[in-house]
Structure formats: C-alpha cells, structure tokens
Amino acid sequence: MMDDDRFGFELGVNLVNLMGAPYETGEAGLVVPLPDGFFGGNISDDSNPLGDRAKIVPGQGLVVTGVLPPGQTNVVISFAI
C-alpha cells in the first residue's frame, strides 16, 4: 500500500530502431530518463525482451546497453515518485 503522498506509474516504453541494422548503444548505453526522485524502479519480466541489457539505474532511469535490434522493442517499467 502506498502513502497518499506517493504516486505509482506503469509505463510502456517503445524503443524503435528504424536503421534496418542493429544499433550499438555505446559504452554509456541508451538512457531513457525518469523523473527526478523516482524510486522502486522495476522492469516487468514478462515484457523484457532485452534481458539483462535493460536495467533501471537509480538517478538515471531506464538504461539499455549492448545492441538494440532493428524494429520496435517494447519494455514495461514501473516506478514511483
């Protein structure tokens, strides 16, 4: 149960690679920022085709490392503020 002063979110993130070839995210990875002060970040196991290449990093947000395949990749994350 959450306190009245906290809000929980479930967010569907669509990562789209239109290049037609795998995209290397680089050493720092591809960062999808979440709001300042977010906590309790989690990636739904059922919706994570990227496996351990997608993580919630405190203070940053969703970070994807390695290769992003061509086309659309959908990830569902949850967090609170």
PETA-V482388 format. One line per field, one symbol per residue. burial: I if it has 24 or more other ideal C-beta (glycine too) atoms within 12 Angstrom, else O. Layout:
# PETA-V482388
burial: ???
This chain:
# PETA-V482388
burial: OOOOOOOOOOIOIOIOOOOOOOOOIOOOIIOIOIOOOIOOIIIOOOOIOIOOIIIIOOOOIIIIOOOIOOOOIOIIIIIOO
